[in-house]
Amino acid sequence: MKRFLLFLIASLAATIIMFAQENYTLIVEGFDWGPAVSKVVLHLDQEISETPDAAAFQVLASRTTDKTDSALIPSSGKRDVLAAYISDVSGNKTTSSNYLTLILEVGPTLRISSPFHYQRGNFWIDYRLQITNTNKLTTWNHEANRIIPLVDQFDLQGVHYGGNSKKEIHYASYVPKSKLAKKPLIIWLHGGGEGGIDPTIPLLGNRAANYASDEIQNYFGGAYVLVPQSPTRWMDSGNGSTSGQVDDIYFKDVKGLIDDFSRQHPDIDKERIYVGGCSNGGYMSFKLLLEYPNYFAGAYISALAYRDVNVSDSQINSIQHLPIWFIHSKDDTTTVPEQTVEPIYNRLIASGAKNVHFSYYDHVTDITNAYGGNNYHYPGHWSWIYSHANESYKDFNGNPVMLEGVPVTIMQWLALQKK
């Protein structure tokens, strides 16, 4: 009897220890369709060297918000565990440790995996998990840390006061690891759904953080990345209108931010400053080219929202010397190509432009081939997917874009442009 009581006490103590260890680390990654919670790192109470069965773990997610006008659907649900592996606290594989990483299913239609919600723009929601090892009855239900690869490499504290708009422009910035004396600057201007005062939104809303990836950085030999965030929308004329007018309140302030950032980082190569954006940000990118035609070394613009009817012949002639690469989809019903990019591209070519390219897609498809490939169609407006993934390489005629006799992708091409 005494031995049985000692065994019972020991078992209860072990159970208490297991339930007391409840911390986990969320890993949020950016995908073509937006952010998703792709992994969870479980903090264990003891070191392990053998990986437990992934099927033993049950993961439940809850999505809530304090915005009373936002209905989150789904608000809760089960997350499928695809695999498990022993890792360090950051989710990197190792042979033995006190951490176990679960890989969770994600996908463009799997809304339960998203820590964002879109309603008149993207915003973070309160995303929580409850993970249970059904074999050991161990539960983890407290987020101790959150890792956002690439985003975590950005400085998110930048603020620039815009004298023209009288508003603060928040921005994210990335400093390259390169030791080169002069480094280029890549500027990304987000779409209409990523405005506000939290720069993680434009970095993740359409995967702009990827400009800090090793792949793209290597093309440039290391580059600064600047991602300003509009307090409202880039096309805002001051009264909230975004109907395609050309009298926005922000373009002078964006240029002022770029100038200030360049002064703060004197190793930026003024001959290699590149600007790009999508939709609303495509409008602002094109507006900056028209207003400052001799400032930028090149531009990469997707889902252009600048209407051809608002561009004069003299403006076309003023930028025909600039390297520009447009990306658009024929089924874009938001920035209709026949009203925007098609006539503007044709006019630039007719003006004598020698270094203007246009990747024109029938549809925006799954470039990963994980969700249906060419048979899966994203909304036609989402052509920025090809820019962020560095997947654009064909010109308007369907042939590869060539540089010095070699086919290039959009980022390879951009990296070689210079004033």
SULURLIN-V682890 format. One record per backbone hydrogen bond with DSSP energy under -0.5 kcal/mol. NH is the residue of the N-H (numbers start at 1). CO is the residue of the C=O. If there is no record, write none. Layout:
# SULURLIN-V682890
nh=NH co=CO
nh=NH co=CO
This chain:
# SULURLIN-V682890
nh=5 co=1
nh=6 co=2
nh=7 co=3
nh=8 co=4
nh=9 co=5
nh=10 co=6
nh=11 co=7
nh=12 co=8
nh=13 co=9
nh=14 co=10
nh=15 co=11
nh=16 co=12
nh=17 co=13
nh=18 co=14
nh=19 co=15
nh=20 co=16
nh=21 co=17
nh=22 co=20
nh=24 co=142
nh=25 co=41
nh=26 co=145
nh=27 co=39
nh=28 co=26
nh=28 co=147
nh=29 co=27
nh=29 co=36
nh=31 co=34
nh=34 co=31
nh=36 co=29
nh=37 co=113
nh=38 co=27
nh=38 co=36
nh=39 co=27
nh=40 co=102
nh=41 co=25
nh=42 co=40
nh=42 co=100
nh=43 co=23
nh=44 co=42
nh=44 co=98
nh=48 co=97
nh=56 co=53
nh=57 co=54
nh=58 co=132
nh=59 co=79
nh=60 co=130
nh=61 co=77
nh=62 co=128
nh=63 co=75
nh=64 co=126
nh=68 co=66
nh=70 co=67
nh=71 co=69
nh=72 co=70
nh=73 co=71
nh=77 co=61
nh=79 co=59
nh=82 co=80
nh=82 co=103
nh=83 co=103
nh=85 co=101
nh=87 co=99
nh=88 co=92
nh=91 co=88
nh=94 co=86
nh=97 co=48
nh=99 co=87
nh=100 co=42
nh=101 co=85
nh=102 co=40
nh=103 co=83
nh=104 co=38
nh=104 co=102
nh=105 co=80
nh=110 co=107
nh=111 co=109
nh=113 co=110
nh=114 co=111
nh=117 co=123
nh=119 co=117
nh=119 co=121
nh=122 co=193
nh=123 co=117
nh=125 co=115
nh=126 co=64
nh=127 co=125
nh=128 co=62
nh=128 co=126
nh=130 co=60
nh=131 co=140
nh=132 co=58
nh=133 co=138
nh=134 co=56
nh=134 co=132
nh=137 co=133
nh=138 co=133
nh=140 co=131
nh=141 co=22
nh=142 co=22
nh=144 co=24
nh=144 co=142
nh=145 co=24
nh=147 co=26
nh=151 co=149
nh=152 co=148
nh=153 co=150
nh=154 co=151
nh=155 co=173
nh=156 co=154
nh=158 co=171
nh=160 co=169
nh=162 co=160
nh=162 co=167
nh=163 co=161
nh=166 co=162
nh=167 co=162
nh=169 co=160
nh=170 co=168
nh=170 co=229
nh=171 co=158
nh=172 co=227
nh=173 co=155
nh=174 co=225
nh=176 co=174
nh=183 co=267
nh=184 co=222
nh=185 co=272
nh=186 co=224
nh=187 co=185
nh=187 co=274
nh=188 co=226
nh=189 co=276
nh=190 co=188
nh=190 co=228
nh=194 co=191
nh=196 co=230
nh=201 co=198
nh=203 co=199
nh=204 co=200
nh=205 co=201
nh=206 co=202
nh=207 co=204
nh=208 co=202
nh=209 co=203
nh=210 co=207
nh=211 co=208
nh=212 co=209
nh=213 co=210
nh=217 co=213
nh=218 co=214
nh=219 co=215
nh=220 co=216
nh=221 co=217
nh=221 co=218
nh=222 co=217
nh=224 co=184
nh=225 co=174
nh=226 co=186
nh=227 co=172
nh=229 co=170
nh=236 co=233
nh=237 co=241
nh=249 co=236
nh=254 co=250
nh=255 co=251
nh=256 co=252
nh=257 co=253
nh=258 co=254
nh=259 co=255
nh=260 co=256
nh=261 co=257
nh=262 co=258
nh=263 co=259
nh=264 co=260
nh=265 co=261
nh=268 co=265
nh=269 co=183
nh=270 co=268
nh=272 co=269
nh=274 co=185
nh=274 co=272
nh=275 co=298
nh=276 co=187
nh=277 co=300
nh=278 co=189
nh=279 co=302
nh=281 co=278
nh=283 co=279
nh=284 co=280
nh=285 co=281
nh=286 co=282
nh=287 co=283
nh=288 co=284
nh=289 co=285
nh=290 co=286
nh=291 co=287
nh=292 co=288
nh=295 co=292
nh=296 co=292
nh=297 co=273
nh=298 co=273
nh=299 co=323
nh=300 co=275
nh=301 co=325
nh=302 co=277
nh=303 co=327
nh=305 co=279
nh=307 co=305
nh=308 co=339
nh=310 co=307
nh=311 co=308
nh=312 co=310
nh=316 co=312
nh=317 co=313
nh=318 co=314
nh=319 co=315
nh=319 co=316
nh=320 co=316
nh=322 co=319
nh=324 co=322
nh=324 co=355
nh=325 co=299
nh=326 co=357
nh=327 co=301
nh=328 co=359
nh=330 co=361
nh=332 co=329
nh=333 co=331
nh=336 co=334
nh=339 co=336
nh=340 co=336
nh=340 co=337
nh=342 co=337
nh=343 co=337
nh=344 co=340
nh=345 co=341
nh=346 co=342
nh=347 co=343
nh=348 co=344
nh=349 co=345
nh=350 co=346
nh=351 co=347
nh=352 co=349
nh=353 co=348
nh=354 co=320
nh=357 co=324
nh=359 co=326
nh=360 co=358
nh=361 co=328
nh=361 co=359
nh=364 co=378
nh=365 co=363
nh=366 co=373
nh=366 co=376
nh=367 co=365
nh=369 co=366
nh=375 co=372
nh=376 co=373
nh=377 co=375
nh=378 co=364
nh=378 co=376
nh=382 co=379
nh=383 co=381
nh=385 co=382
nh=386 co=383
nh=387 co=383
nh=388 co=384
nh=389 co=385
nh=390 co=387
nh=391 co=386
nh=392 co=386
nh=395 co=399
nh=398 co=395
nh=401 co=393
nh=403 co=406
nh=406 co=403
nh=408 co=401
nh=410 co=392
nh=413 co=409
nh=414 co=410
nh=415 co=411
nh=416 co=412
nh=416 co=413
nh=417 co=414
nh=419 co=271
